[in-house]
Amino acid sequence: MFLGIEIGGTKLQFGVGAGDGTPLVSLTRRRVDPPAGAAGILELIREAAAELASAHSIRGVGVGFGGPVDGAKGRVRKSHHIAGWENYPLVDWFRRNLDLPAVLGNDCDVAALAESRIGAGRGKHSVFFVTVGTGVGGGYVVNGRLQGQGRLSVSEIGHLRPGLDAEDPDRIVERLASGWSIAEFARRRLSAAKCDSNPDDGRLLEFCHGDPARLTARMVADAARSGDPLALAAFRRATRGLGWAIAQVLTLLAPELIVIGGGVSQSGEDLFFAPIRSQIERYVFPPLAGTYQVVPAKLGETVVVEGALLLAGTEWSRA
């Protein structure tokens, strides 16, 4: 048995499984305390992993980390949400503290591995996975193998810069298409328009109880489905930006399947997937039109744990 761990900015998940895509034997969750930093997360991992290792015969650990990693060296490069992870030797920490070998991957990469092998991409030769939530990330799998392992960064679709004038490193697709960006766009437009005098904008205000600072992407999606013009504009901006980015991926790599997951993707076919497909067709290299599919992810909130287990199973099946 292997232990798969998801380390995020707000949660930890621990799954025990065979590392071959069969169902989890157990699943445990812990809540992250962000002010406690990396040290607090490591203490939670120590406690939970020790309990699980005593209850199961754990051969090794696979980790999906929410941030950039150097998998070849077993180090976390940084976290954008939690302090204390800079250049942290996480694989070595497992060996020293739990006497367990470990393998480390970025959370989106291992999620891509899971979706390609046991999720929506099962049976496909080449799968590009996109997650659209608080941020936008990607992962590319060919013949069941993650691409770009050993590189410091790979498949970062959210960090594409749309257009020759996007010289600022912050002018990226993630700033157009993420859940945070959808909500922020609506907040800015509400403030600029002084929406309390505009009955159309006022409908969007109803979803945040009159306080634009409380707006979330889910509220904007609900308002868009009710026909609110500003909410619809926020989603048009997001889906155009993401559709453009996916078209660049298709033009370069020509994957058979694009799988899209994450909270924003749950906005539905009419609001999210149909506009994405339309924008891809608008921007993709014409000979590739109609040669690919764009589908929702199948695996739910355990996708990173499932991918971490597959990463571990792959690592030690070669041993």
PECORUR-V15142 format. One record per residue. N is the residue number from 1. NEAR is the number of other ideal C-beta (glycine too) atoms within 10 Angstrom. Layout:
<<N & NEAR> <N & NEAR>>
//
This chain:
<<1 & 19> <2 & 27> <3 & 31> <4 & 29> <5 & 27> <6 & 26> <7 & 27> <8 & 19> <9 & 14> <10 & 12> <11 & 13> <12 & 18> <13 & 21> <14 & 23> <15 & 24> <16 & 22> <17 & 25> <18 & 15> <19 & 24> <20 & 13> <21 & 15> <22 & 11> <23 & 9> <24 & 15> <25 & 14> <26 & 13> <27 & 14> <28 & 16> <29 & 14> <30 & 14> <31 & 8> <32 & 19> <33 & 13> <34 & 13> <35 & 8> <36 & 15> <37 & 15> <38 & 18> <39 & 10> <40 & 15> <41 & 22> <42 & 19> <43 & 12> <44 & 17> <45 & 23> <46 & 14> <47 & 11> <48 & 18> <49 & 21> <50 & 13> <51 & 12> <52 & 20> <53 & 17> <54 & 9> <55 & 12> <56 & 15> <57 & 9> <58 & 18> <59 & 17> <60 & 19> <61 & 29> <62 & 31> <63 & 29> <64 & 29> <65 & 26> <66 & 25> <67 & 19> <68 & 16> <69 & 27> <70 & 18> <71 & 23> <72 & 11> <73 & 14> <74 & 20> <75 & 18> <76 & 26> <77 & 17> <78 & 15> <79 & 23> <80 & 11> <81 & 15> <82 & 23> <83 & 13> <84 & 15> <85 & 24> <86 & 11> <87 & 10> <88 & 19> <89 & 15> <90 & 22> <91 & 22> <92 & 13> <93 & 17> <94 & 25> <95 & 14> <96 & 10> <97 & 13> <98 & 17> <99 & 8> <100 & 18> <101 & 17> <102 & 23> <103 & 22> <104 & 26> <105 & 26> <106 & 30> <107 & 24> <108 & 31> <109 & 27> <110 & 31> <111 & 31> <112 & 32> <113 & 31> <114 & 29> <115 & 30> <116 & 31> <117 & 21> <118 & 19> <119 & 25> <120 & 20> <121 & 28> <122 & 14> <123 & 9> <124 & 19> <125 & 13> <126 & 17> <127 & 26> <128 & 29> <129 & 32> <130 & 28> <131 & 28> <132 & 29> <133 & 17> <134 & 21> <135 & 22> <136 & 30> <137 & 25> <138 & 26> <139 & 30> <140 & 21> <141 & 27> <142 & 16> <143 & 9> <144 & 15> <145 & 12> <146 & 23> <147 & 17> <148 & 15> <149 & 14> <150 & 9> <151 & 11> <152 & 12> <153 & 12> <154 & 16> <155 & 24> <156 & 18> <157 & 25> <158 & 23> <159 & 18> <160 & 19> <161 & 16> <162 & 16> <163 & 8> <164 & 6> <165 & 8> <166 & 14> <167 & 8> <168 & 9> <169 & 8> <170 & 9> <171 & 13> <172 & 23> <173 & 26> <174 & 22> <175 & 21> <176 & 21> <177 & 29> <178 & 27> <179 & 23> <180 & 17> <181 & 23> <182 & 28> <183 & 22> <184 & 17> <185 & 22> <186 & 30> <187 & 19> <188 & 12> <189 & 17> <190 & 21> <191 & 11> <192 & 8> <193 & 13> <194 & 9> <195 & 20> <196 & 11> <197 & 8> <198 & 15> <199 & 8> <200 & 13> <201 & 21> <202 & 14> <203 & 17> <204 & 28> <205 & 19> <206 & 13> <207 & 21> <208 & 19> <209 & 8> <210 & 11> <211 & 9> <212 & 18> <213 & 9> <214 & 12> <215 & 23> <216 & 16> <217 & 26> <218 & 16> <219 & 19> <220 & 31> <221 & 24> <222 & 17> <223 & 25> <224 & 26> <225 & 15> <226 & 13> <227 & 10> <228 & 22> <229 & 14> <230 & 21> <231 & 28> <232 & 17> <233 & 15> <234 & 27> <235 & 24> <236 & 14> <237 & 16> <238 & 28> <239 & 26> <240 & 19> <241 & 23> <242 & 29> <243 & 21> <244 & 20> <245 & 27> <246 & 28> <247 & 19> <248 & 17> <249 & 21> <250 & 21> <251 & 14> <252 & 9> <253 & 13> <254 & 15> <255 & 24> <256 & 15> <257 & 21> <258 & 22> <259 & 28> <260 & 23> <261 & 24> <262 & 21> <263 & 17> <264 & 28> <265 & 20> <266 & 16> <267 & 24> <268 & 13> <269 & 11> <270 & 10> <271 & 22> <272 & 22> <273 & 17> <274 & 13> <275 & 19> <276 & 25> <277 & 18> <278 & 12> <279 & 20> <280 & 24> <281 & 14> <282 & 11> <283 & 15> <284 & 22> <285 & 13> <286 & 8> <287 & 9> <288 & 14> <289 & 11> <290 & 9> <291 & 12> <292 & 19> <293 & 14> <294 & 18> <295 & 16> <296 & 15> <297 & 22> <298 & 15> <299 & 18> <300 & 9> <301 & 12> <302 & 19> <303 & 28> <304 & 31> <305 & 31> <306 & 29> <307 & 34> <308 & 36> <309 & 31> <310 & 26> <311 & 29> <312 & 29> <313 & 22> <314 & 18> <315 & 19> <316 & 15> <317 & 9> <318 & 5> <319 & 7>>
//
